[in-house]
Amino acid sequence: MAAERLFDWLDHRGAGVLLHPTSLPGDQGIGTMGQEAHRFLDFLQAAGFSYWQICPLGPTGYGDSPYQCFSAFAGNPYLIDLREVAERGYLDLSDLEPLRRLSTDRVDFGGLWETKWKLLEAAHQRFAAAGSPDWGEISYEAFRARESDWLESYALFMALKRHHGGRPWTEWPSEHRTFAAASRSAPLRESLEPACDAYRFYQYVFFGQWQALREEASVRGVEIIGDIPIFVAADSADVWAHPELFDLDPASGKPRNVAGVPPDYFSADGQLWGNPLYAWRRHAEENYKWWRARIGASFRLCDILRIDHFRGFDEYWEVPLPAENAREGKWRTGPGLKFFSSIKERYPDAKIIAEDLGILTPNVEELREKSGLPGMAVLQFAFGGKPDNLYLPHNLKANSVIYAGTHDNDTTRGWYESADERTKDHVRRYLRIDGRDVAWDFVRAAYGSVSRLAIVTLQDLLNLGSDCRLNTPGKAAGNWGWRYKQEQLDKLFGGTAVYLKQLADLCGRLPPAEKEEETK
């Protein structure tokens, strides 16, 4: 008899769409949690999808990547729907005109920096003047109390960051370089309190709007799959508030070693991510208290969590500083199964997906099997090699999530058009297609696979090319900007949505409620 696995939640088939909220349409310079998000939920329901997968929701900084955030707990204020803020009386609708002048084709992060923060600050001033009325199901004070473990340090961190002209916290005066030190200064706290309250307010609005959106998703039978990067940004409230939990130089606060991956087939220099590494022994001594809090906060936003770089829990690549690349490093032992046992103890019904892409050792595979977490497979990685490729549909396992491509991949059409002829030939022969409609061929292949969960991107449903790629790893600028037009989604209602629902029915991926309805 096989050993019992810690988590064994993926027991039914389903399908979902990967779309980060920044890619939603609208006239606020970026996708928001407004009416366009609710319209997207309408499409998911109409097309028989059970899941909406997103990237991390945290506040982004330089580079605009949701995988390098100022907090692992906070939400991104850019995603706030200011139309609703105005309808509640904290702005005038005419105040939103600067946002309407921003591009609707791509996210204009520079324009947002110049316009949205001013509007958010104006909204906070009216909110505070009105006596901080309730927003949603929870009062402002109750929200502060519920999220105090991270909210207070985050608010002070952001206020100090603004006070110091946006510089990283390691360049601040020593008396400001930790949350503990900054908290001891009553004059500092008093002078920064208005700014701190503004950052708390932005979180209050974000969580209120997101909770309303999540409840709408639940009504439509859609679960939200969130995303947790294993590492956090060096310039973040998390490291600033808890330096003892990271491998830092005590004097400067800067990392002594950073995260990355070693040289491989894809990169001769490896990948130097630059994130600080965890002091895992300290985490273990505290029974992973910080991580448990992080997981809990994420489950207040999402139903399912994808944990990025699963291999790092078995062993991680440590690169000593200074370093120009990731060649000079060594493998270090991660927390292993004890970490996941602690999470299971605190959240026995947790639904977690392991991002286990890349070269896996037998130890990593054993950890995944013992944890019970479903792993990932990407169809774009399946072709051009041998029949034993783990991502080819005939090699997949039921307890897995199959993707045509992820946020880091090209669109399927773009990938195929740039592939070499050998890979294209493999795709055509394996899937028995002519290659003229490869994006939809991959959708059908994902649906028909043995993997219990199939995720496709909206770009593939729209049959878009490489110019609509969301992210290119290693590219310094120009990522995370893609947005669709509302009319593009509207065209998928009707015939396409009906076809997707029929495909879900054919492949056993209809939402559970609809399956029950069919059997009556």
Number of C-alpha atoms within 10 A of each C-alpha: 3 5 7 11 12 19 20 16 15 20 10 15 22 25 27 25 23 20 21 23 21 23 22 27 28 22 18 27 28 28 26 25 24 20 16 17 20 16 15 20 24 15 18 25 20 18 25 27 27 25 27 25 23 20 20 26 25 22 22 19 17 10 16 17 17 20 23 23 28 26 25 27 25 26 24 20 23 25 23 26 23 26 21 16 20 16 11 13 13 22 22 16 14 9 14 18 13 17 21 14 12 20 15 21 17 21 24 16 20 11 15 18 11 12 18 21 14 12 20 21 16 15 23 25 18 14 20 15 11 10 8 15 12 16 15 14 11 13 15 18 12 12 20 18 12 12 16 13 13 21 23 20 23 26 24 25 28 21 21 24 17 13 13 14 8 12 13 15 24 17 13 15 11 14 13 20 21 22 21 14 12 21 16 12 12 10 11 14 17 11 10 17 15 15 21 22 18 22 24 24 25 23 22 26 22 20 22 20 22 22 18 15 19 22 14 16 23 16 12 20 19 22 20 21 24 23 23 22 19 18 20 22 20 25 22 21 30 24 26 23 21 14 21 15 19 23 19 21 12 11 8 12 21 21 21 18 23 26 23 23 22 22 17 13 7 8 12 12 15 18 20 21 16 20 18 25 24 22 15 18 13 13 18 14 9 11 16 21 15 16 15 19 16 15 21 17 16 21 18 12 20 21 18 20 23 25 17 18 17 23 25 22 20 21 18 21 24 22 27 15 15 10 14 10 20 25 19 16 22 14 14 13 12 19 17 18 17 15 21 21 16 17 22 16 13 15 14 12 12 19 19 24 26 21 22 21 16 11 9 11 12 8 13 19 15 13 19 23 18 17 23 21 26 27 24 22 28 20 21 23 18 21 20 17 12 10 12 10 15 16 21 20 21 12 14 19 19 18 23 20 27 29 27 27 24 22 18 12 19 24 27 31 22 20 19 20 15 13 15 11 12 11 16 20 17 16 23 16 11 12 16 10 13 13 18 10 12 23 26 19 21 22 23 19 18 26 29 18 20 21 25 23 26 28 24 27 24 18 25 24 17 15 17 17 18 17 10 19 23 22 19 15 10 9 9 8 13 13 17 22 19 23 25 20 14 14 9 11 17 12 12 18 16 12 11 14 19 15 15 23 21 16 19 22 18 12 18 18 26 24 23 15 11 13 13 10 8 9 6 5
